[in-house]
Amino acid sequence: MTENTPDTPRKGTPKPAENTREERLRAALRANLQKRKAQARGRAAGDNEGQEDG
């Protein structure tokens, strides 16, 4: 009765499908964050250029 079979799910270990999903989500979030940072830097640079002119 205390046999460990490979079909028995274990707590705390994600399934391979869940693991790849987590990796995809992390990659997407990382890319989104980098994109937003680049946009913010572009806006900040654009704001500074406009104020120097006036």
C-alpha positions in Angstrom: 0.0 0.0 0.0 2.9 2.4 0.5 4.3 1.8 -3.0 5.4 4.9 -4.9 4.1 4.6 -8.4 5.1 7.0 -11.2 1.4 7.7 -11.8 0.9 9.1 -8.3 1.1 13.0 -8.3 3.3 14.4 -5.7 2.6 17.7 -3.9 4.9 20.6 -4.6 6.2 19.3 -8.0 4.6 20.9 -11.0 3.6 18.9 -14.0 5.8 19.4 -17.1 3.0 21.2 -18.8 2.5 23.6 -15.9 6.3 24.2 -15.7 6.5 25.2 -19.4 3.5 27.4 -18.9 5.2 29.1 -15.9 8.3 29.6 -18.0 6.3 31.2 -20.9 4.5 33.5 -18.5 7.7 34.6 -16.9 9.3 35.3 -20.2 6.2 37.3 -21.4 6.2 39.3 -18.2 9.9 40.0 -18.5 9.5 41.1 -22.1 6.6 43.3 -21.2 8.5 45.0 -18.4 11.5 45.7 -20.6 9.2 47.2 -23.2 7.5 49.4 -20.7 10.9 50.6 -19.3 12.1 51.4 -22.8 8.9 53.4 -23.5 9.4 55.3 -20.2 13.0 56.1 -21.1 11.9 57.3 -24.5 9.2 59.6 -23.0 11.6 61.0 -20.4 14.2 61.7 -23.1 11.5 63.4 -25.2 10.3 65.5 -22.3 13.8 66.8 -21.5 14.4 67.8 -25.2 11.2 69.8 -25.3 12.0 71.7 -22.1 15.5 72.7 -23.2 14.1 74.4 -26.3 11.7 76.7 -24.5 
